[in-house]
Protein backbone atom coordinates (compact mmCIF):
# COMPACT_ATOMS: atom_id res chain seq x y z
CA UNK A 1 0.00 0.00 0.00
CA UNK A 2 2.86 2.39 0.85
CA UNK A 3 4.62 2.17 -2.51
CA UNK A 4 1.41 2.08 -4.54
CA UNK A 5 0.00 5.22 -2.94
CA UNK A 6 3.31 7.09 -3.27
CA UNK A 7 3.38 6.30 -6.98
CA UNK A 8 -0.19 7.48 -7.47
CA UNK A 9 0.51 10.67 -5.51
CA UNK A 10 3.53 11.35 -7.69
CA UNK A 11 1.39 10.93 -10.82
CA UNK A 12 -1.29 13.21 -9.38
CA UNK A 13 1.29 15.92 -8.58
CA UNK A 14 2.72 15.76 -12.09
CA UNK A 15 -0.78 16.12 -13.50
CA UNK A 16 -1.52 19.10 -11.23
CA UNK A 17 1.70 20.84 -12.31
CA UNK A 18 0.85 20.27 -15.97
CA UNK A 19 -2.63 21.74 -15.45
CA UNK A 20 -1.21 24.79 -13.62
CA UNK A 21 1.18 25.53 -16.46
CA UNK A 22 -1.74 25.84 -18.87
CA UNK A 23 -3.20 28.85 -16.98
CA UNK A 24 -0.01 30.53 -15.74
CA UNK A 25 0.19 34.30 -16.35
CA UNK A 26 3.39 36.00 -17.52
CA UNK A 27 5.62 37.15 -14.62
CA UNK A 28 4.85 40.49 -12.96
CA UNK A 29 1.52 40.89 -14.72
CA UNK A 30 -0.75 41.79 -11.81
CA UNK A 31 -3.92 43.03 -13.39
CA UNK A 32 -6.15 45.08 -11.09
CA UNK A 33 -3.90 44.68 -8.06
CA UNK A 34 -3.44 47.83 -5.93
CA UNK A 35 0.09 49.08 -5.33
CA UNK A 36 1.29 50.59 -2.04
CA UNK A 37 3.54 53.65 -2.21
CA UNK A 38 4.70 56.56 -0.06
CA UNK A 39 4.89 60.31 -0.57
CA UNK A 40 6.96 62.61 1.61
CA UNK A 41 6.15 66.21 2.45
CA UNK A 42 8.54 68.54 4.26
CA UNK A 43 8.09 71.92 5.87
CA UNK A 44 8.71 73.86 9.05
CA UNK A 45 6.60 73.76 12.18
CA UNK A 46 5.84 77.49 12.00
CA UNK A 47 3.97 76.85 8.71
CA UNK A 48 1.94 73.74 9.63
CA UNK A 49 -1.41 75.02 8.29
CA UNK A 50 0.12 75.47 4.81
CA UNK A 51 1.68 72.00 4.96
CA UNK A 52 -1.69 70.51 5.94
CA UNK A 53 -3.38 72.30 3.01
CA UNK A 54 -0.70 71.01 0.63
CA UNK A 55 -1.13 67.40 1.80
CA UNK A 56 -4.95 67.53 1.73
CA UNK A 57 -4.91 69.13 -1.74
CA UNK A 58 -2.62 66.34 -3.01
CA UNK A 59 -4.91 63.65 -1.55
CA UNK A 60 -8.01 65.20 -3.17
CA UNK A 61 -6.25 65.74 -6.52
CA UNK A 62 -4.84 62.21 -6.82
CA UNK A 63 -7.74 60.31 -5.24
CA UNK A 64 -5.40 57.87 -3.49
CA UNK A 65 -6.49 55.65 -0.60
CA UNK A 66 -4.48 56.76 2.43
CA UNK A 67 -3.41 53.85 4.63
CA UNK A 68 -1.37 55.76 7.24
CA UNK A 69 0.24 59.12 7.94
CA UNK A 70 3.47 59.42 9.94
CA UNK A 71 5.36 62.54 10.94
CA UNK A 72 8.57 63.68 12.53
CA UNK A 73 9.67 67.01 13.98
CA UNK A 74 13.38 67.80 14.09
CA UNK A 75 13.96 70.73 16.42
CA UNK A 76 16.49 73.38 15.46
CA UNK A 77 18.86 74.68 18.09
CA UNK A 78 18.10 78.21 19.22
CA UNK A 79 21.54 79.58 18.31
CA UNK A 80 20.39 81.10 15.01
CA UNK A 81 17.38 82.82 16.53
CA UNK A 82 17.55 86.33 17.89
CA UNK A 83 17.85 87.11 21.60
CA UNK A 84 14.08 87.72 21.91
CA UNK A 85 13.16 84.32 20.43
CA UNK A 86 13.14 81.35 22.79
CA UNK A 87 12.27 78.76 20.10
CA UNK A 88 13.52 78.26 16.56
CA UNK A 89 11.43 76.71 13.80
CA UNK A 90 11.86 72.95 13.42
CA UNK A 91 11.76 70.84 10.28
CA UNK A 92 8.65 68.71 9.79
CA UNK A 93 8.60 65.54 7.71
CA UNK A 94 5.25 63.91 6.90
CA UNK A 95 5.10 60.51 5.19
CA UNK A 96 1.82 59.44 3.60
CA UNK A 97 1.49 55.69 3.02
CA UNK A 98 -1.11 55.16 0.30
CA UNK A 99 -2.53 52.69 -2.19
CA UNK A 100 -3.29 53.19 -5.90
CA UNK A 101 -4.56 50.93 -8.66
CA UNK A 102 -1.53 51.78 -10.83
CA UNK A 103 1.80 53.18 -9.63
CA UNK A 104 2.81 56.81 -10.01
CA UNK A 105 5.62 57.59 -12.42
CA UNK A 106 9.07 57.36 -10.85
CA UNK A 107 10.74 60.72 -10.45
N, C-alpha and C positions, 0 to 999 in steps of 0.2 A: 504494500500500500504506500510506503514511504517513497519509493523510487517512482512509482507510477504517478502519484499526485505531483511530485516535483517536476516530472516531465510535462504533465499537462499544464501546470502553472507556467512553466517556461514558454510553452506554445501560446498560452493566453497572453502573456506579457508581450511577446513578439507581435502578436496580432494587434494588441492595443497600441503599441508604438507605431505600427504601420498605419492604423486608422488615424492617429493623431497627426502624422505627417501630412495627411491629405488636407487637413483644415488649418495648418499652421500659417500664421500671418508673417509677412516679412519683418525682420528685426526693427525695433524702435518705431513701429507704426501703431501708435496708440490713438485711435480715433475716438474723439469725444471725451477723452480723459482730462480732467482739470490738472493744471500745473501750479505748484506752489512757488512763489517768488517773494523777494523782499524789496522794499524801497526805503532809502534813508533820506531823512530831512535833517538839516542842521540850522541852527540859529543861535541867538543869545537869549538868556532868560529875561532880559529887560524888554524883549519884543515877542513874548509868548503869544499874545492875541493874533499877531500877524502870522506866526508860524502855524497856529491852529487853523486860521483861515486858509492858508496855503495847502495844508494836509487835507482838510475837508473838501476844498475845491478839486483837488486831484482825485479824491475818492469818488465824488459826484461825476466828474468828467470821464473817468475811465470805467466806472461801473464795476469795479472789482469787488470780490467778496473778502472782507477783512477778517482774518482769523485771529490776529493778536496785534497789540501795539505795545512796544517797549520803549523806554526812554532812559537817558542818562544825562546828568548835569555835572559838568566838570568846572568846579569853582576856579576863578582866577585869583591870584594873590592880590592883595590891596596895594601893592607897591606902585602900580601905575596910576592909581586914582589920586585925585587931589587930596589935600589935608582935610577938607570938609566932608569927604565921602568915606563912609565906613565900610561899604561893600562895593566890589567891582562886579561887572557883568560876567556871568559864567556862560560857557558854551553848552548848548543843548543839542543832543543827538536823539532823534526819534526814528525808530525802525518799525515799519509797518509790514507785517507778515500777511500776505494775501494769496488768493487763489484766482486763476483765470482759466478760461477754456482753451486759449492758445497763448503761448509765451510772448512777452514784449520783446521788441528787437533789442539785441545786445548793444550797449553803447560803449 
